[in-house]
Amino acid sequence: MAASRVLLLLSGRPMSPSFAQSVCRLLGAGPGLGPWPTHCGLKQGQLVLSNGPFPGASTTLPLQQLRARGAELPTNRGVDLGVAVILQSSDQTVLLTRRTNTLSLSPNLWVPPGGHVELDEELLDGGLRELWEESGLQLPQDQFSWVPLGLWESAYPPRLSWGLPKYHHIILYLLVVSQESQQQLQGRIQPNPNEVNAFMWLGPDVAAAVATTEDGTETSRHLPQELPPSILIVELEEDGGARPLALPVSTLLRTTPTTAEGKERVSSGTKFALRLWLQHLGRVCPVIRRHS
């Protein structure tokens, strides 16, 4: 069973949220559209979150949620901690990987490299380890900078129509800015075929279109005229080789289906992270209009 890796400070009192509890709601963040500013820090292997300042808080980050609601969930499990790396090249593209369709958690989804943080790891170390394990990339210490982008609360499966959630995470997205170009980084990529079956580099224009397709928002049925109809990805082959492939941009604009169809798409948390990345670049993300 997963141990709780997230600690909340509620009215100054520490509390470990159970699997069944929404961290956003416990912090008083909902209801609302979000994201909500959240004070956070890392202490003894736990991510400490609070809606107010506290000793040891290192930063304030936006917190957003995608949680299944109305389900009777186990209470003897805790909320786990994950980290994901938004790796930006010097020419302002970011790396996304497609999870293999044999994985039990989020198969066939486009996500940044990431995974669980070990108990004795710093958050950056955990992110860089996951980046290396999934993509084969090791970044020279003096050739990158980094900054935390935001927090995402998620459950999987993301819809009750798929079944009861089996995983509950708080994911910390870290922006790691490399001094190397996309071409230089790509020349060293060696994806782990047990976890990744394709990768691509996403530029700001396509990323902005993808970011507007958050679940529960109004999206256009037609691609904006300035967008290309497809984007180049690298797909792994069964013999261990790799081949370039044109992926329709419309595939990246899909939202979460009502049933577990396993359709290829960008995860909702990744779309949230892409919006934060665009804000970091100083670009205005298209207005997201939610259904009333």
N, C-alpha and C positions, 0 to 999 in steps of 0.2 A: 504494500500500500504506500501511496505517496505521502511523505511527511510534509507538514506545512512549512513552506519556505517564505511565507509572507506574514509580516507582523503589522498590525494596525495600532495606532495610538488614538483611542477614542476617549475624549475628555481627559487626556493625559494618562489613561490606563492602557497597558499593552494587551492586545487580544489577537489570537491566531484565528483567522476566519476558517470555517469549515467548508468542505466541498460544496455544500448546498447554499452558501451565502454569497450574495453579490458584494464584492469589495466596493464597487462604486456606491451602492446604496448605503452600506455601512458607514462610508465616509460622508454621507449626506450629499453626494454629488447628484443623485437623481431624485425625481424624474427631471427630464430636460434633454436637450439635444447634445450637450457636451461639445468638445472635451472640457474637463474640469481641471483647474490647477491643483496639483497635489505635491506636497512636500515629501521628499524621499531621501533615504540613506541606506547604507548597507552595514549591518552589524551582526557579527558572529554567524555569517552565512545566511542571514535572513534579510529580505528587502523590507525596510521599515517605511510605512506610508502613513501620512496624516494630512488632514485638511487645514492644519495650522503649523506654524514653525515649531521645531523641537530641537533640543541639543543633538548635534550630530547630523542634522539634515544638511546634505551637501548641495542640493539643487531643488528647483521646483519645475515639474514637468506636467504637460497635459496628459490626462488620463481619459481614455474612452473605453466603452464596453460593447461586447457582443455576447450576450448571455441568453441561453434558453430559459424560458420562464414557465412557471406553473407546474414544474415537475417535482415529484418526490424523489429526492436524491440522497445518497448515503451521507451521513454526518460524521462518520468515523475516518474520513480522509481530509487532508488539508489541501490548500491551494499551493500549487507548485510554481517555481520561478524559472523563466526562460529568458534567453537573450538572443537577439537577432542583429546582424551587422548589415547596415546599408553601406556597401562599399562604393565610394565615388572615385572615379578616375580623374586624372588631371584635366581631361576634356569634358567633364561634367556629364558622365553617364554612370548609371548604377547597375550593379550585378544582381540579377534574379536567377534562381534555379528552379527547375521543375521537379517536384518530388515524385519518386517512382510510384507506379500504380499498385505496387504490392505492399506498401506501407500501411500500417493500421491507423495511423494518425495523419489526417489531411493528405490522402494520396492524390496525385495528379494536379496539385496546386503549384502555382508560381509564387515563390516566397524568397526572401533573402536568406542567406546561410544563417543557421542558428540552431539552438537546442537548449537542453537543460544546463544550468549552472551547477557545478559541483560545490560541495559544502565548503571546501577550502580555497575556492577560487574568487579572485576579484572579478567584477563584471566584465571589464575589458579583456582580461585573460580568458574568460570563458567564451566570449564572442570570437576572439582571435583563434582559439582552439577549434571552435565549431567551423569557422571559416576554413581552416586548414584541413579538418577532417572531411568536409564536404566538397571542397573545391581544389584542394591541394595547394592553395595559395598561402605562402608565408611572407609577411610584410616586414621589410627591414625596419628596425626600431626608429631610425632617424629619417624615415621617408613617408611618414603619415602623421596626421593629427586626428583627434576624435572629439566628439561631443555627444552627450545623451540627447535623443530627440523626443521621446515620449513613451508612455506606458499604455498597454493594450490588455484588457481583460477579456479572455476568451474561453469558450467551452467547445468541446468537440464530442459528438457532431454539433454543428451550429444551429440545427433546427430540431424541434421535438418530433417532427414528422419523420425524421431519420432514426429516431430512437433516443433513449435517455443519454445524456452526456456521460462520457467515460473519462474525460480529462478536463481539468480546470486550471488555467494558468494566468499569471500576470507576466506579460512579455515586455521586456525593456528593449527598445530599439536604439541602437547606437549608430551614429553616423561616423564612419571612418573614411577620412579624405586622404587618398594616396597621392603622392607626387608623381606617380607613374601614369602613363597614358593607358587607355583601353587596350591598345594593341600590345603594349608591354606586359600588362597584366594577363591578357588572354593567352599570350605565349607561354605562360607558366601554369595555366589551369589544367588540373588533372582531376576531374570529378570522380567522386566515389560512386560507382554504379549501384551500390546497395541502397543509396539514398537519393541520388540525383540521376535523371536520365536526359536532361537538357539544360542549357543555360543561355542567357541573352543579356545584352546591355541595353538599358532603357534610357533614352534621352528625355529632357524636360517636357518637350511638346507632347510626346506620346504618354508620358507619365501623368501629365495634367488631365488628359482625356480618360485614362484609366482611373484616376483618383475620383472622378465625378460619378463613377458607377457604383458607389457604395450602396449596399442593400438598403432598400426603403427610400431611395431617392429617384427623382425623375431623370431619366436619361434619354438621349436622342436615339432614334432608331437608325439614323444615318451617321456615317463618319463625318466629322468636320472636313471641309475641303482641303485644309492644309495638312491633314494627316495622310501618311502613305497607306495603301491598302494592306500592306504586310510589313513585317519586321523580320530581320534575319536572326535566326537562332542557331545554336550548335546542338545537335542531337546525338546521343550516344547510340552506337550500334551493338548488336548482340555479340559480335566478334571482338569487341573492345575498341573498335575504331570510332570515329566521329565524322559527321557529315553536316554541312550547312543546309539549312532548310528555311523556307519562307513561311512564317506563321501569320495567318490573317490577324490583323489588329482587332477585328471583331471578336476573336476568341478571348482577347484580354479584357474586353468590355463586358463579359458575362457576369451576372450576379449569382448569388447562391440559389440553386434550384430548391423547389419545395420537397423533392425526394432525393435520396442518395444516388444520383445518376452517375457520379464519378466524372462529371464533365470537367475538362481542362479549363481553368480560370485562374485569376489572380485572387488570393485570399483577401478577405475584408480587412484584416489587420495590416496587410501589406499596403492596401490602398490608403489607409490612415497614415502609415509611415511615409508614403510617397507625398501626401499632402504636406506633412511636416517638413520633408526634404525640400519641397518647392518653396515653402515659406523661408527656410534657411537660406536658399539661394537668392531670396529677395524677389521671387516671381509670384505673381498673383494667380492663385489657383481658381479656375472657373467656379462661379457661385453654385453651391449645391442646394437644390430646392427639394424639400422633403414633402411627402404626401401628408396632408392634414388628417 
